[in-house]
Amino acid sequence: MTVLRANAVRRHVHHPDDTVALDYDARLLRRKRLSTQSGLSFLVDLAEVTHLDHLDALVLQDGRLIGVIAAPEALLRIEGNLPRLAWHIGNRHTPCQVMDDHLVIRQDHVLRAMLEQLGAQLTDIKAPFTPEGGAYGHGRTFGHDHAH
């Protein structure tokens, strides 16, 4: 039996043939076996480690598109003096989702204590996590290379 493979990514696909729900950590991959919502099993076999955003798609060798959905995970909603709080979060190189009226990070007891000490109002939530991408590239960046 031949293993179905996905070896390409298409960005921002709104009508995929099937979907797979992955949390933030699982959306950074190169080679991994996955199963779609409908139970289709396939092997992701990308040329390099790749960050997948919510609504990106993996392209199967037969042309089908498997949409990537950001899976809900344990997060911390942060309200308060957002510029100051964002500075402290960024200073720790922590992925952060920036909204108009709040910030969101993954659950972390050390950061929770720091943010409480800084006067933040914190709420535990479970939601998809789609933090800001790197300043010099799509999704996560692994350095400060400015090449395109």
WOBEL-V177043 format. One record per residue. RES is the residue in one letter. OMEGA is omega in radians with two decimals (999 if undefined). NEAR is the number of other C-alpha atoms within 8 Angstrom. Layout:
res;omega;near
RES;OMEGA;NEAR
RES;OMEGA;NEAR
//
This chain:
res;omega;near
M;3.13;2
T;3.12;3
V;3.08;6
L;-3.07;9
R;2.98;10
A;-3.10;13
N;3.09;12
A;3.13;8
V;3.00;8
R;-3.07;9
R;2.99;8
H;3.13;8
V;-3.07;10
H;-3.13;6
H;-3.13;5
P;3.11;11
D;3.14;8
D;-3.13;10
T;3.02;12
V;-3.14;12
A;-3.11;10
L;3.06;11
D;-3.04;12
Y;-3.13;10
D;-3.10;6
A;3.12;7
R;3.00;11
L;-3.03;10
L;3.01;9
R;-3.11;11
R;-3.10;8
K;3.06;8
R;3.13;8
L;3.02;9
S;-3.12;10
T;3.11;12
Q;-3.14;9
S;3.07;7
G;3.10;6
L;3.13;7
S;3.12;9
F;3.14;11
L;2.99;12
V;-3.10;13
D;-3.09;10
L;-3.11;11
A;-3.13;6
E;3.09;5
V;-3.03;8
T;3.02;9
H;3.08;10
L;3.07;10
D;2.99;12
H;3.13;9
L;2.93;12
D;3.14;14
A;2.99;15
L;-3.10;14
V;3.10;13
L;-3.12;13
Q;3.09;9
D;3.08;4
G;3.11;6
R;3.14;9
L;3.10;11
I;-3.10;14
G;3.12;16
V;3.12;15
I;3.08;12
A;-3.12;14
A;3.06;11
P;3.10;9
E;-3.11;10
A;-3.07;10
L;3.11;13
L;3.07;12
R;-3.02;12
I;3.08;12
E;-3.14;11
G;3.13;9
N;-2.96;7
L;3.12;10
P;-3.13;6
R;-3.12;7
L;3.12;12
A;3.12;9
W;-3.12;8
H;3.10;8
I;-3.14;11
G;3.12;10
N;3.11;7
R;3.09;6
H;-3.12;6
T;3.07;8
P;-3.05;9
C;3.05;11
Q;-3.06;11
V;3.10;9
M;-3.13;7
D;-3.01;4
D;3.10;6
H;3.05;11
L;3.10;13
V;3.02;14
I;3.04;14
R;3.12;10
Q;3.11;9
D;-3.05;6
H;3.13;6
V;3.11;6
L;3.08;8
R;-3.13;10
A;3.13;8
M;-3.10;8
L;3.06;10
E;3.13;10
Q;3.11;7
L;3.07;7
G;3.14;7
A;2.97;12
Q;-3.00;8
L;3.09;10
T;3.04;7
D;3.09;9
I;2.99;8
K;-3.06;8
A;3.01;9
P;-3.12;9
F;3.13;15
T;-3.08;9
P;3.08;10
E;3.06;9
G;3.12;9
G;-3.10;9
A;-3.03;5
Y;-3.13;8
G;3.13;8
H;3.08;8
G;3.14;10
R;3.02;8
T;-3.03;11
F;-3.12;4
G;-3.08;4
H;3.10;6
D;-3.10;5
H;-3.13;5
A;3.13;3
H;999;2
//
